Amino acid sequence: MLELAQPLWLFLLPLVAVWLAWRRPNLRPAVGLVLNHPGLGLGITGKETVPSRWPRRFEALALALLLLALAQPREVGEWIAPPPEGRDIVLVVDTSQTMSIDDFQLAGSNATHKAERLAVLKAVLGRFVQGRAGDRFGVLAFGSTAATLTPPTFDHAHVIAQIERLQIGMAGDNTALGDALGLAVKQVRQTRLRPAVILVSDGAESNSGDLTPGEAVAVARQLGVAVHTLQIGGDLFAAGRPTAAADIEVQPGLADIARQSGGRHWIVKSTDDAEQVIDAIGQLEPTLARPARQRQSHEWYWLPLALGAALLSLAQVARLRTA
C-alpha cells in the first residue's frame, strides 16, 4: 500500500501554477528588422526571437516533483512486532562432584546411552535461553564458592556459551548454596515483571560459604524475587543405575526455598522431566507482548527527487539552446 508520510506539502502545488503564470514569457508580436549592407545594395530582414515556454514548464514540473518528494511517498507493508518485554533470570547451577553422576538416559539413533546430570542440564538450559526473547539471563556456578560467569545480559549467544563452559568441580567440591543464592538475588533488576532465579542442584545440603540459605531466601522474599528450584537426580550413591521414582528423596531445603520465595520446586529424574520443567517455568514466568507501533516501509522519495533534478537540468539546457 502506497501512502504519503507528509502529505501537507502537496498543498503548495497551487503556488507552482501561480509561479508558472507569473513567469510566463511575454508573447508580443514580432517586430520586423532590416539590416542594410552598403556593398550588397539590399536589406536582410529578421524577426525578434520569442523566448521558449519549455524551460519554464520543465522548472514548474520539477518543483511539483520536489514537493512530492517532500511529501515522502512510501510503500507500507506488514506491522513489525517488537520484541517482548521480559525479565531478569539468573541460572544458578550446582557444579559439585555429585553432578557428574550419569544416571540420565539419552535416546540415540539406535539405542539409549547414559549421560551426566550436568550435560543434560546444559542442553536443556541452552534451549530455554534460546527460546526466551526479551529476557536478560545471567549464569552463576557454585560449589565451595559462588562464581558469576555472566551477569544478566540480553546477549543470549554469550549466555549459551557460558552455559557450555560449566564444568564439574570448577567452583570446588562442596556446596555454598546460600552464597550462590544471595549473589544471584543481588544481580537481578526490578522491572514491571518480577525477576526470577532458577536454582539447580542435586539436593545436597549447604555445607560451605558465609551466607545460609535461610538468610538468602529472606532477602529474595523481601526483594520480590521468585526462586524456582530443580532437584536433579536422586540417590547420590545411584551412579551406574537408572533413577526410579522410589529412589528420590525430596530435599526439604530446596522445596522450602521455592515455597518461601514464591517459586516452584520440581524433581527432575529424566531428560523428559527436564524438558517439561523448563516449559513449566516458561509458563510461570511469561514475557509481555508489546503492541506493534511500526510497519515495514520502503521509501520512494528518491524517485521524484531524481526526476525533479533531471528536469531542472533539462530546463537549463533548453534555455541555453534558445538563448
C-alpha positions as CSV (number, residue, x, y, z in Angstrom):
1,M,0.0,0.0,0.0
2,L,1.3,3.4,-1.0
3,E,1.0,6.4,1.3
4,L,2.4,9.9,1.9
5,A,4.2,10.4,5.2
6,Q,4.0,14.2,5.0
7,P,1.0,15.0,2.6
8,L,0.7,18.6,3.7
9,W,3.5,19.6,1.4
10,L,1.1,18.9,-1.6
11,F,-1.0,22.0,-0.5
12,L,1.8,24.1,-2.0
13,L,1.2,22.7,-5.5
14,P,-1.2,25.6,-6.5
15,L,1.8,28.0,-5.8
16,V,3.6,26.2,-8.6
17,A,0.8,27.1,-11.0
18,V,0.9,30.7,-9.9
19,W,4.6,30.9,-10.3
20,L,4.3,29.4,-13.8
21,A,1.7,32.0,-14.8
22,W,3.8,34.9,-13.4
23,R,7.0,33.8,-15.1
24,R,5.3,33.2,-18.5
25,P,7.3,34.9,-21.3
26,N,5.9,38.0,-23.0
27,L,4.3,36.9,-26.3
28,R,4.3,40.4,-28.0
29,P,4.0,40.4,-31.8
30,A,7.3,40.1,-33.6
31,V,8.8,43.3,-34.9
32,G,10.4,43.3,-38.4
33,L,14.1,44.1,-38.5
34,V,16.1,45.3,-41.6
35,L,19.8,45.1,-41.9
36,N,21.3,47.3,-44.7
37,H,24.6,46.3,-46.2
38,P,26.4,49.0,-48.3
39,G,28.2,46.6,-50.6
40,L,25.2,44.5,-51.5
41,G,22.6,47.1,-52.0
42,L,19.9,45.0,-50.3
43,G,18.5,44.6,-46.9
44,I,18.3,41.4,-44.8
45,T,15.1,41.2,-42.8
46,G,14.9,39.3,-39.5
47,K,12.5,38.8,-36.6
48,E,12.8,39.1,-32.9
49,T,13.3,35.8,-31.2
50,V,10.4,34.8,-28.8
51,P,11.6,33.0,-25.6
52,S,10.6,29.4,-25.5
53,R,8.0,28.2,-23.0
54,W,9.6,24.8,-22.3
55,P,12.3,25.8,-19.8
56,R,9.6,27.3,-17.5
57,R,7.4,24.2,-18.0
58,F,10.3,21.9,-17.0
59,E,11.0,24.0,-13.9
60,A,7.4,24.0,-12.9
61,L,7.2,20.2,-13.2
62,A,10.5,19.9,-11.3
63,L,9.1,22.0,-8.4
64,A,6.0,19.8,-8.3
65,L,8.1,16.7,-8.2
66,L,10.2,18.2,-5.4
67,L,7.1,18.9,-3.4
68,L,6.0,15.3,-4.0
69,A,9.5,14.1,-2.7
70,L,9.0,16.3,0.4
71,A,5.6,14.5,1.0
72,Q,7.7,11.3,1.4
73,P,5.8,8.7,-0.7
74,R,6.5,5.2,0.6
75,E,5.2,1.6,0.3
76,V,3.9,0.3,3.6
77,G,3.9,-3.4,4.5
78,E,3.1,-5.6,7.5
79,W,3.3,-4.5,11.1
80,I,6.6,-5.1,12.8
81,A,6.2,-6.9,16.0
82,P,8.5,-5.5,18.7
83,P,10.5,-7.9,20.9
84,P,8.5,-9.0,24.0
85,E,9.2,-7.3,27.3
86,G,11.0,-9.8,29.5
87,R,12.5,-10.1,32.9
88,D,15.8,-10.8,34.6
89,I,16.5,-14.6,35.1
90,V,19.7,-15.9,36.7
91,L,20.6,-19.6,36.3
92,V,22.3,-20.9,39.4
93,V,23.9,-24.2,38.7
94,D,25.5,-26.7,41.1
95,T,28.9,-27.9,39.7
96,S,29.9,-30.1,42.6
97,Q,31.2,-33.6,42.1
98,T,27.7,-35.2,42.5
99,M,26.5,-33.5,39.3
100,S,28.8,-35.9,37.4
101,I,26.7,-38.9,38.1
102,D,25.5,-40.5,34.9
103,D,22.0,-41.5,36.0
104,F,20.2,-39.9,33.0
105,Q,19.2,-41.8,29.8
106,L,19.5,-40.2,26.4
107,A,17.8,-41.7,23.4
108,G,20.2,-42.0,20.4
109,S,19.6,-43.2,16.8
110,N,19.9,-46.9,17.7
111,A,19.9,-47.2,21.5
112,T,19.9,-45.2,24.7
113,H,23.1,-44.2,26.5
114,K,23.9,-42.7,29.8
115,A,24.6,-39.1,30.4
116,E,25.9,-36.9,33.2
117,R,23.4,-34.8,35.1
118,L,25.3,-31.6,34.2
119,A,25.5,-32.5,30.5
120,V,21.7,-33.0,30.3
121,L,21.1,-29.8,32.2
122,K,23.4,-27.7,30.0
123,A,21.5,-28.8,26.9
124,V,18.1,-28.1,28.4
125,L,19.1,-24.7,29.7
126,G,20.6,-23.7,26.4
127,R,17.3,-24.4,24.6
128,F,15.4,-22.5,27.3
129,V,17.6,-19.4,26.9
130,Q,17.4,-19.5,23.1
131,G,13.6,-19.5,23.2
132,R,13.2,-16.6,25.6
133,A,13.4,-13.4,23.5
134,G,13.2,-10.3,25.7
135,D,14.7,-11.7,28.9
136,R,18.1,-10.9,30.4
137,F,19.9,-14.0,31.5
138,G,22.7,-14.4,33.9
139,V,24.7,-17.6,34.7
140,L,26.2,-18.4,38.1
141,A,28.1,-21.6,39.1
142,F,28.6,-22.7,42.7
143,G,30.4,-25.4,44.6
144,S,32.6,-24.5,47.5
145,T,32.3,-20.8,46.3
146,A,29.9,-19.0,44.0
147,A,31.2,-17.5,40.8
148,T,29.4,-15.4,38.2
149,L,30.1,-16.5,34.6
150,T,28.0,-13.6,33.2
151,P,25.7,-11.0,34.8
152,P,22.2,-10.6,33.4
153,T,22.5,-9.7,29.7
154,F,20.4,-9.6,26.5
155,D,23.3,-11.3,24.6
156,H,21.8,-14.8,24.6
157,A,24.6,-16.2,22.4
158,H,27.1,-15.2,25.1
159,V,24.8,-16.7,27.8
160,I,24.6,-20.0,26.0
161,A,28.4,-20.0,25.6
162,Q,28.8,-19.5,29.3
163,I,26.4,-22.4,30.0
164,E,28.6,-24.6,27.8
165,R,31.6,-23.6,29.9
166,L,30.1,-25.2,33.0
167,Q,32.4,-28.0,34.3
168,I,32.3,-30.3,37.2
169,G,34.4,-29.0,40.1
170,M,35.0,-25.6,38.5
171,A,33.9,-23.9,41.8
172,G,35.0,-26.6,44.2
173,D,33.5,-29.8,45.5
174,N,31.4,-28.5,48.4
175,T,28.0,-26.7,48.3
176,A,27.8,-23.0,49.1
177,L,24.1,-22.8,48.4
178,G,23.4,-19.7,50.5
179,D,26.2,-17.7,48.9
180,A,25.1,-18.6,45.4
181,L,21.5,-17.7,46.0
182,G,22.5,-14.4,47.7
183,L,24.8,-13.4,44.8
184,A,22.1,-14.2,42.2
185,V,19.4,-12.1,44.0
186,K,21.9,-9.2,44.2
187,Q,22.4,-9.2,40.4
188,V,18.8,-9.1,39.2
189,R,17.0,-5.8,38.3
190,Q,13.4,-5.0,39.2
191,T,11.1,-4.2,36.2
192,R,7.4,-4.5,35.6
193,L,7.9,-8.2,35.6
194,R,9.3,-9.8,38.7
195,P,12.8,-11.2,38.4
196,A,13.4,-14.9,38.9
197,V,16.2,-17.3,39.9
198,I,16.4,-20.9,38.6
199,L,18.4,-22.9,41.2
200,V,19.6,-26.3,40.0
201,S,21.2,-28.7,42.5
202,D,21.2,-32.4,43.4
203,G,19.7,-31.6,46.7
204,A,22.9,-31.8,48.8
205,E,22.8,-29.6,51.9
206,S,24.7,-26.3,52.0
207,N,28.0,-27.0,53.8
208,S,30.1,-24.0,52.7
209,G,30.0,-20.3,52.4
210,D,29.2,-17.3,54.6
211,L,25.5,-16.9,53.9
212,T,23.0,-19.5,54.9
213,P,20.1,-20.5,52.5
214,G,17.6,-19.1,55.0
215,E,19.2,-15.7,55.0
216,A,19.4,-15.7,51.2
217,V,15.7,-16.6,50.9
218,A,14.7,-13.8,53.3
219,V,16.5,-11.3,51.0
220,A,14.8,-12.8,47.9
221,R,11.4,-12.6,49.5
222,Q,11.9,-9.0,50.6
223,L,13.0,-8.0,47.0
224,G,10.2,-10.0,45.4
225,V,12.5,-12.4,43.6
226,A,10.9,-15.8,42.8
227,V,13.3,-18.8,43.2
228,H,12.4,-21.9,41.3
229,T,14.4,-25.0,42.4
230,L,15.2,-28.1,40.5
231,Q,16.4,-31.2,42.2
232,I,18.5,-33.1,39.7
233,G,18.7,-36.9,40.1
234,G,18.1,-38.9,43.2
235,D,20.3,-41.1,45.5
236,L,23.8,-39.8,45.5
237,F,25.0,-43.4,45.5
238,A,23.0,-44.3,42.5
239,A,25.8,-43.9,39.9
240,G,25.6,-46.5,37.3
241,R,21.9,-47.3,37.5
242,P,18.8,-45.5,36.3
243,T,16.9,-43.4,38.8
244,A,13.5,-44.6,39.8
245,A,10.8,-42.6,41.4
246,A,11.1,-44.6,44.7
247,D,14.8,-43.7,44.9
248,I,14.2,-40.0,45.1
249,E,14.2,-38.3,48.5
250,V,12.8,-34.8,48.3
251,Q,15.2,-32.4,50.0
252,P,13.3,-30.0,52.3
253,G,15.9,-27.3,51.8
254,L,15.2,-26.8,48.1
255,A,11.5,-27.2,48.5
256,D,11.4,-24.6,51.3
257,I,13.5,-22.2,49.3
258,A,11.0,-22.3,46.4
259,R,7.9,-22.1,48.7
260,Q,9.1,-19.2,50.8
261,S,10.2,-17.1,47.8
262,G,7.0,-17.7,45.8
263,G,8.6,-20.1,43.3
264,R,8.0,-23.8,42.5
265,H,10.0,-26.9,43.3
266,W,10.5,-29.8,40.9
267,I,12.3,-33.1,40.9
268,V,14.0,-33.9,37.7
269,K,14.7,-37.6,37.2
270,S,14.9,-37.9,33.4
271,T,15.5,-35.9,30.3
272,D,11.8,-35.7,29.7
273,D,11.3,-34.3,33.1
274,A,13.9,-31.6,32.5
275,E,12.2,-30.5,29.3
276,Q,8.7,-30.4,31.0
277,V,10.1,-28.5,34.0
278,I,11.7,-25.8,31.7
279,D,8.4,-25.5,29.8
280,A,6.5,-25.1,33.1
281,I,8.9,-22.3,34.2
282,G,8.3,-20.6,30.9
283,Q,4.6,-20.6,31.6
284,L,5.0,-19.4,35.1
285,E,7.3,-16.5,34.1
286,P,5.9,-15.4,30.7
287,T,7.0,-12.4,28.7
288,L,4.7,-9.5,27.8
289,A,3.9,-9.0,24.2
290,R,4.1,-5.3,23.3
291,P,1.8,-3.7,20.6
292,A,3.2,-3.1,17.2
293,R,3.8,0.6,16.5
294,Q,5.8,0.5,13.3
295,R,5.2,-1.1,9.9
296,Q,7.6,-2.3,7.2
297,S,8.1,0.5,4.7
298,H,10.1,1.2,1.5
299,E,10.8,4.8,0.8
300,W,10.2,6.2,-2.7
301,Y,11.0,9.9,-2.1
302,W,14.2,9.5,-4.1
303,L,12.4,8.8,-7.4
304,P,10.5,12.2,-7.7
305,L,13.6,13.9,-6.3
306,A,15.8,12.4,-9.0
307,L,13.2,13.3,-11.7
308,G,13.0,16.8,-10.4
309,A,16.7,17.3,-10.5
310,A,16.8,15.9,-14.1
311,L,14.1,18.3,-15.2
312,L,15.9,21.3,-13.7
313,S,19.0,20.3,-15.7
314,L,16.9,19.8,-18.8
315,A,15.4,23.3,-18.3
316,Q,18.9,24.8,-18.2
317,V,19.8,23.0,-21.4
318,A,16.7,24.2,-23.2
319,R,17.3,27.8,-22.1
320,L,20.9,27.7,-23.4
321,R,19.8,26.4,-26.8
322,T,17.2,29.2,-27.2
323,A,19.4,32.0,-26.0
